[in-house]
Amino acid sequence: MSAAPAAVTMYTTPWCGYCVRLKKMMQLEGIEYAEVDIERDPAAAEIVMKANGGNQTVPTLVFADGTALTNPSIDQVKSQLAEVTSA
């Protein structure tokens, strides 16, 4: 049996300090996420640029409902997840 898809995808780069910090905070909160390195995946870079007015700004989180947050706080992530799962 396969695991359910993560409710959020985090687009990152290996050198992004903000990404490392947010990943640690999400792990501490028990929030599951899929991670995609935009430097290795050109299609992912396009998704990030679409969400950020042409900029490759990370971390960019895309939620199951298609909404996106750029460099959010952990509280913003939790709030958006609550909104998405209650819809």
Backbone bond lengths (Angstrom), bond angles and torsions (degrees), N, CA, C in turn:
res aa  C-N    CA-C-N  psi(-1)  N-CA   C-N-CA  omega(-1)  CA-C   N-CA-C  phi
1 M - - - 1.455 - - 1.534 108.03 -
2 S 1.326 117.44 132.39 1.464 120.52 -179.27 1.522 110.49 -88.83
3 A 1.321 114.41 153.75 1.463 119.89 -179.89 1.520 110.03 -73.03
4 A 1.303 116.26 152.32 1.463 120.70 176.52 1.526 109.09 -66.74
5 P 1.328 117.50 147.17 1.470 118.79 178.84 1.522 110.90 -64.10
6 A 1.318 115.06 149.24 1.464 120.18 178.65 1.521 109.50 -63.90
7 A 1.325 115.91 147.66 1.463 121.16 -179.82 1.522 111.73 -74.72
8 V 1.331 115.97 -12.04 1.465 119.72 -178.49 1.526 109.17 -145.63
9 T 1.330 114.76 142.50 1.462 121.37 174.08 1.522 107.76 -112.01
10 M 1.332 115.78 129.50 1.463 120.90 178.65 1.526 108.42 -105.30
11 Y 1.325 115.24 120.20 1.450 121.71 176.09 1.522 107.74 -92.84
12 T 1.345 115.83 127.38 1.457 121.55 -170.82 1.527 111.04 -138.83
13 T 1.337 114.26 177.78 1.461 122.98 165.15 1.529 105.97 -133.05
14 P 1.336 117.93 157.22 1.465 119.62 -178.27 1.526 113.75 -64.99
15 W 1.318 118.27 -25.93 1.464 121.85 -174.43 1.535 113.57 -95.59
16 C 1.312 117.76 2.70 1.470 121.84 -173.97 1.531 111.65 -83.28
17 G 1.329 116.61 109.35 1.458 121.47 178.30 1.517 113.16 -64.00
18 Y 1.333 116.88 -36.83 1.471 120.58 178.35 1.529 110.29 -63.89
19 C 1.339 116.14 -35.85 1.466 120.66 178.42 1.528 110.53 -64.87
20 V 1.319 116.30 -45.86 1.468 121.18 -179.86 1.529 109.80 -59.34
21 R 1.314 115.99 -45.61 1.469 120.42 -179.04 1.523 111.23 -62.34
22 L 1.341 116.86 -46.97 1.459 119.74 -178.02 1.529 111.10 -66.77
23 K 1.324 117.90 -38.09 1.470 120.52 177.64 1.528 110.13 -60.44
24 K 1.333 117.39 -44.35 1.467 120.71 178.94 1.527 110.79 -61.78
25 M 1.323 116.66 -43.40 1.471 120.12 -178.96 1.531 110.80 -65.83
26 M 1.315 116.52 -40.80 1.466 119.33 179.04 1.530 110.73 -66.52
27 Q 1.325 117.41 -38.57 1.462 120.33 176.85 1.527 110.77 -63.42
28 L 1.334 117.23 -42.57 1.468 120.81 178.20 1.526 111.72 -61.71
29 E 1.336 116.31 -33.85 1.469 121.19 179.89 1.526 112.39 -84.14
30 G 1.337 117.16 -5.53 1.461 120.72 -179.53 1.519 113.39 75.85
31 I 1.318 117.12 24.55 1.463 121.75 -179.54 1.530 108.50 -90.94
32 E 1.328 115.30 118.14 1.454 120.12 178.76 1.518 109.67 -80.96
33 Y 1.327 115.13 144.10 1.462 119.90 179.30 1.517 109.06 -151.35
34 A 1.310 115.05 156.10 1.462 121.31 171.16 1.523 106.13 -99.37
35 E 1.333 116.36 137.82 1.461 120.40 -178.61 1.520 109.72 -111.04
36 V 1.340 115.93 134.00 1.460 121.47 178.90 1.526 108.12 -129.61
37 D 1.332 116.03 124.80 1.464 123.25 178.44 1.528 108.27 -84.97
38 I 1.331 116.94 113.01 1.468 120.02 -176.81 1.520 112.69 -69.87
39 E 1.322 117.86 -16.79 1.462 119.59 177.05 1.525 111.65 -77.50
40 R 1.319 117.12 -19.66 1.466 121.49 179.26 1.528 112.04 -101.63
41 D 1.317 117.61 -13.47 1.463 121.56 -173.44 1.533 109.49 -130.96
42 P 1.349 117.82 97.72 1.465 120.70 -178.55 1.538 113.45 -58.69
43 A 1.322 117.82 -33.61 1.468 120.15 178.45 1.529 110.23 -66.02
44 A 1.320 116.83 -36.62 1.467 121.11 177.74 1.526 110.28 -66.68
45 A 1.325 116.73 -39.34 1.466 120.43 177.64 1.532 109.84 -60.72
46 E 1.326 117.05 -37.50 1.467 120.95 177.37 1.527 111.19 -64.18
47 I 1.316 116.76 -40.85 1.476 121.15 178.65 1.525 109.66 -61.27
48 V 1.329 116.26 -44.32 1.465 121.32 -179.63 1.537 110.13 -64.82
49 M 1.311 117.03 -43.07 1.468 119.71 -179.73 1.526 110.73 -65.36
50 K 1.322 117.23 -37.62 1.468 120.69 177.87 1.529 110.76 -62.93
51 A 1.335 116.75 -38.94 1.465 121.56 -178.45 1.527 112.27 -75.77
52 N 1.347 117.08 -18.53 1.467 120.80 -172.01 1.527 113.73 -125.64
53 G 1.308 116.43 35.84 1.456 119.99 174.24 1.521 113.89 58.41
54 G 1.332 117.62 35.54 1.451 121.97 177.78 1.516 114.84 94.07
55 N 1.324 117.61 -4.18 1.471 121.59 -179.17 1.524 111.27 -96.68
56 Q 1.326 115.79 145.47 1.462 121.21 176.07 1.527 109.09 -92.69
57 T 1.325 116.46 65.44 1.455 122.78 -176.88 1.528 109.43 -89.68
58 V 1.327 115.56 126.96 1.456 120.79 177.64 1.526 109.98 -128.69
59 P 1.323 118.75 152.92 1.454 125.06 0.69 1.528 111.92 -75.82
60 T 1.309 114.73 138.55 1.455 121.69 169.22 1.518 106.34 -114.67
61 L 1.318 116.76 127.14 1.459 122.18 178.69 1.516 109.04 -107.59
62 V 1.323 116.33 131.52 1.458 121.79 176.23 1.524 106.70 -117.54
63 F 1.329 114.84 126.58 1.457 122.03 -175.08 1.524 110.92 -94.55
64 A 1.324 116.37 166.97 1.466 122.46 -175.30 1.530 112.66 -56.79
65 D 1.328 117.55 -27.67 1.465 120.27 -179.64 1.532 112.59 -88.01
66 G 1.341 116.71 2.21 1.461 120.50 178.36 1.513 114.74 93.75
67 T 1.324 117.80 -7.55 1.459 120.07 177.78 1.530 109.41 -72.35
68 A 1.325 115.82 156.10 1.463 120.50 -177.80 1.520 110.68 -134.52
69 L 1.329 115.45 147.71 1.459 122.77 173.06 1.524 107.68 -129.38
70 T 1.321 116.25 139.40 1.455 121.29 178.99 1.514 109.86 -110.59
71 N 1.328 115.40 125.84 1.459 123.27 -179.10 1.534 111.79 46.21
72 P 1.340 116.82 53.71 1.466 119.42 -177.19 1.517 112.54 -79.37
73 S 1.327 114.79 160.64 1.464 120.57 170.05 1.528 107.57 -77.66
74 I 1.313 116.71 164.31 1.463 120.02 177.77 1.529 110.35 -63.25
75 D 1.317 117.77 -33.03 1.469 120.66 177.62 1.525 111.06 -66.21
76 Q 1.329 117.47 -38.50 1.461 120.65 177.04 1.527 110.58 -65.08
77 V 1.319 116.93 -39.55 1.466 121.16 178.68 1.523 109.67 -62.75
78 K 1.331 117.09 -48.40 1.464 121.19 -178.72 1.524 110.98 -62.56
79 S 1.320 117.11 -40.80 1.454 121.30 178.96 1.529 111.15 -63.90
80 Q 1.316 116.59 -44.55 1.469 120.08 -179.71 1.521 110.67 -66.53
81 L 1.327 118.15 -40.00 1.461 120.89 177.52 1.528 111.07 -62.40
82 A 1.333 116.72 -40.33 1.460 120.72 178.62 1.529 110.32 -62.92
83 E 1.331 116.08 -39.97 1.464 121.15 179.21 1.515 110.99 -65.94
84 V 1.323 116.40 -44.55 1.458 121.88 -177.10 1.523 110.91 -66.62
85 T 1.330 117.52 -42.78 1.461 120.41 -176.67 1.519 112.81 -76.74
86 S 1.340 117.80 -19.49 1.466 119.80 179.27 1.528 111.75 -89.53
87 A 1.311 116.66 -10.72 1.485 120.43 -177.21 1.503 111.51 -75.16
